[in-house]
Amino acid sequence: MVVGVVFSLLWWKGYLVRLSNYVQLTKEELRKCTWPTWDELKGSTLLIAVSIVALGIFTTVVDYVFVNVVHFISKR
């Protein structure tokens, strides 16, 4: 009963029509998109993985250097 009342209220206020229009427009826009090929997707994934590893190594090295600098300064 409550579901029917809520549905009727949403329909009366026009929210269901707006939701339907939103879904329809979203589907139309997704049809316009150009999706990557399998090879492009693999290449992009590999590039991202290599970038993440490089950033991790860089962060680790910079952290190691800063820790040693702080220890050197604090031991003086």
Kinemage of the C-alpha trace (Angstrom):
@kinemage 1
@onewidth
@group {chain A} dominant
@subgroup {mainchain}
@vectorlist {calphas} color= white
{ca met a 1} P 0.000 0.000 0.000
{ca val a 2} L 2.795 2.415 0.947
{ca val a 3} L 4.652 1.603 -2.264
{ca gly a 4} L 1.546 2.415 -4.302
{ca val a 5} L 1.115 5.758 -2.525
{ca val a 6} L 4.786 6.676 -3.044
{ca phe a 7} L 4.614 5.627 -6.711
{ca ser a 8} L 1.446 7.690 -7.229
{ca leu a 9} L 2.993 10.731 -5.553
{ca leu a 10} L 6.170 10.494 -7.655
{ca trp a 11} L 4.127 10.073 -10.825
{ca trp a 12} L 1.864 13.010 -9.930
{ca lys a 13} L 4.844 15.282 -9.219
{ca gly a 14} L 6.434 14.315 -12.559
{ca tyr a 15} L 9.555 12.696 -11.118
{ca leu a 16} L 9.011 9.415 -12.962
{ca val a 17} L 8.822 11.220 -16.314
{ca arg a 18} L 12.019 13.092 -15.525
{ca leu a 19} L 13.751 9.856 -14.523
{ca ser a 20} L 12.590 8.174 -17.721
{ca asn a 21} L 13.853 11.105 -19.826
{ca tyr a 22} L 17.193 11.034 -18.004
{ca val a 23} L 17.666 7.311 -18.675
{ca gln a 24} L 16.701 7.734 -22.341
{ca leu a 25} L 19.099 10.663 -22.856
{ca thr a 26} L 21.885 8.768 -21.102
{ca lys a 27} L 21.407 5.788 -23.425
{ca glu a 28} L 21.540 8.080 -26.462
{ca glu a 29} L 24.764 9.714 -25.271
{ca leu a 30} L 26.396 6.343 -24.573
{ca arg a 31} L 25.632 5.248 -28.139
{ca lys a 32} L 27.595 8.293 -29.397
{ca cys a 33} L 30.705 7.305 -27.417
{ca thr a 34} L 33.619 5.631 -29.087
{ca trp a 35} L 34.795 2.768 -26.950
{ca pro a 36} L 38.459 1.653 -26.977
{ca thr a 37} L 39.478 -1.464 -28.826
{ca trp a 38} L 40.842 -4.437 -26.904
{ca asp a 39} L 44.426 -3.556 -27.873
{ca glu a 40} L 43.983 0.084 -26.815
{ca leu a 41} L 42.523 -1.053 -23.503
{ca lys a 42} L 45.430 -3.429 -22.840
{ca gly a 43} L 47.954 -0.715 -23.728
{ca ser a 44} L 46.323 1.852 -21.461
{ca thr a 45} L 46.109 -0.638 -18.600
{ca leu a 46} L 49.783 -1.498 -18.969
{ca leu a 47} L 50.736 2.185 -19.051
{ca ile a 48} L 48.762 2.870 -15.874
{ca ala a 49} L 50.278 -0.144 -14.090
{ca val a 50} L 53.823 0.938 -15.014
{ca ser a 51} L 53.070 4.516 -13.903
{ca ile a 52} L 51.773 3.316 -10.537
{ca val a 53} L 54.870 1.181 -9.962
{ca ala a 54} L 57.172 4.068 -10.961
{ca leu a 55} L 55.339 6.465 -8.655
{ca gly a 56} L 55.568 3.958 -5.804
{ca ile a 57} L 59.306 3.532 -6.308
{ca phe a 58} L 59.799 7.299 -6.511
{ca thr a 59} L 57.801 7.858 -3.310
{ca thr a 60} L 59.761 5.158 -1.487
{ca val a 61} L 63.129 6.617 -2.551
{ca val a 62} L 62.151 10.177 -1.604
{ca asp a 63} L 60.848 8.962 1.765
{ca tyr a 64} L 64.083 7.029 2.397
{ca val a 65} L 66.181 10.099 1.568
{ca phe a 66} L 64.121 12.396 3.803
{ca val a 67} L 64.230 9.946 6.724
{ca asn a 68} L 68.020 9.687 6.459
{ca val a 69} L 68.400 13.463 6.210
{ca val a 70} L 66.266 13.948 9.313
{ca his a 71} L 68.251 11.300 11.216
{ca phe a 72} L 71.527 12.909 10.120
{ca ile a 73} L 70.367 16.368 11.217
{ca ser a 74} L 68.971 15.152 14.547
{ca lys a 75} L 72.191 13.264 15.473
{ca arg a 76} L 74.344 16.413 15.171
